[in-house]
Amino acid sequence: MPTYDYKCLECDIQFEKFQGITAPPLEECPECNGKVKRLIGAGAGLIFKGSGFYITDYRSEGYKESAKKDKNASSDKSEKSKKKEKKTDTSSESKTKPSDSD
């Protein structure tokens, strides 16, 4: 059940009232029996405790396994491309270096 804020129009006091959603709003001040107005409240704030919530926190085991395979496959490809680059670098160096026998 929500808590509503009220303000008396005659004596200017503000108070809170714990009421059900379907309950009618109060009409009389508990102090002076004057007219009251229900104020617009900010509502309750959300409090997140812990590390937070992400959509990936609750992925299925099948998804996690395939993601690991994809990650391993991409890292293997990058290692192979690095090896190829090293091979091409050494072959180009040997071609461009002048020989000492001249």
N, C-alpha and C positions, 0 to 999 in steps of 0.2 A: 504494500500500500504506500502511495506517495505522501510526501509531506508538502503541504501548501503554505505559502506565506500570505499573510493578510496585513492590511494597514487600516486603522480606524480613521475615518474622515473627520471625526470631531476631536478626539484627544490625541491624535497623531502617534499612537503607539503601534509598533509592529510586533507580530507574533506568528508562530507557526502552529499548524494544526495537522495532525496525522489522520488522514481520511482515505476512504476507499475511492476508487476512480468514479464509481457511479453515484457516490454521495453528493447531495446538492451542496453548493458553496454556502459558507456561513453568511449570515446577514447582520448579526449583532455583535458588538464588541464585548468581550468578557469583562472589561473594566467599567465602561460607562454606558453600555447598552446602546451606543451610537451605531450608525451605519458603517460597515466595513467593505473594503474593496480587496478582491483577491489579486495579488501581484503575480507577474510573470516571473517564474523562477528559472534558474540556470539548470536545474536538474542535477542528478548525481553524476559525478565524473567517473570515467572509467579508469581503473587502476590495473595495469599490467605488471605482474610480478614474474620474476625469472628472466630467462633469456629472450622471451618474446615468442611470437607465433608467426610462422612462415608457412606458406602452402607446401613447401618441400619437406616440412617436418614429418608429414604422415604419408610419404610415398610408399607404394607397394614394394615388396621385396624384388619382384621381377623387374620393376623399373630401376631400382638401385643396382641390380646386377648388370643390366644392359648398359647403364651409365658408366659403370666401372670398366666394362669391356670396351666401350667407345673411348674412354679416356686412355686406357692402355694402348689401344690401337693408334690413337692420334699421337701419343708420345713415342711409339715405335716408329711411326712414319717420320716424325721430326728428327729422331736420331739417325735414321737412314739417310735423310736429306743432308744432314750435317756431315756424315761420312762421305757422301758424294761430293760435297763442296770441298772437303779437304783433299780428295783425290784430284779434282780438277785444278785446285790451287797448286799442288805439287807438280803436276804435269806441265802446267803453263810456266811455272818458274824454271823448270829444267829446259824448256824450249827458249826462253828469253835470255838465259844466262849465256854469256859468251864462254867458249871453251878456253882453257889456259894453254892449249897446245899451239895456238896461232903464233 
